Amino acid sequence: MVPALGLLVVGAVVLYLGAETAIRGASRFAHVAGIPAFLLGAVLFGVDIEGLGTALVAAARGQTQIAAGEIFGTVLFLFSVAFGLALLVAREPVPAPSPMMVVAPAVSMIAAAAALFDHFVSRPEGGFLLALYVLYLVFVVRESNAGLEQVEETKRRSGGEAKSRIALITVGGLALLYVGATLLVSGGSRLVDRTTLSAGFVGAAIVGTLASLDEVLLEILPIRRGTPDLATGNLFGTLAAFTTGVLGLAALVRPLDVDGAANAAFLGMAFLYAVVSTVLLARGRAGRLLGVFVLGFYVLWLVLTATV
């Protein structure tokens, strides 16, 4: 018990240091290089290395129900706990990204739903989902390039701060983020080794949560630092990445069986995406009321699925 708790404490400290460094580096790099912050959030932070690694390892070991649960649980946790807490501590309502960036992940959701229809994701389906994620990345890059003119003036004012040095700081922060998340997952796994809960629930509610704790900081810190586009880019980029790219890669490693708990995580994730996207599209911003709602929904989901 003590070694596991020690891993959790050390992991939390390293995680915070890594997130702080990565956010500061990414924000400065976006200004200096003239890259839209949403693009960095969607591409750089959207592919959560810890969550991806956990899903692939679980699939390779034949624990495909845990892998599926972790994939959907990661996004569910991001849209509820991480984004909800970020909205509660935000100094002002968080502005919405462009409507196309909000709507685009819906294609990923529909494709994932089609693959999950028979509660099984085959290798051909995995290959299709992975290809779809590549198309999403191309779309995001092209859409973001259309707004480059808006950051050119900021880029000129940034002077000669070395892009390579800032990029190195960002990568170093991401490395610390990965180490911290790895320690947290290792410590958490030791605590839940003897659980009697279903594999899908363990993957969605426990492993997915532990692997996504870094997402709380990747949502809160950019919003508090005045770079909300990094947070919303991470939010919608992670949704697209995990419902297509990560799910596809895991299925290529080993076809996935999806149990009822993992399917419930997908449905909860889909519901939260619908609510969050509707609010952002209708109001152009998200505030504390939405934060309270998504947090409350996550608690309700945990209670209902734990008793199934």
Salt bridges, closest charged atoms under 4 A:
GLU20 OE2 - ARG24 NE 2.69
GLU20 OE2 - ARG225 NH2 2.55
GLU153 OE1 - ARG156 NH2 2.52
GLU153 OE2 - ARG157 NH1 3.85
GLU161 OE2 - ARG28 NH2 2.54
GLU161 OE2 - ARG165 NH2 3.36
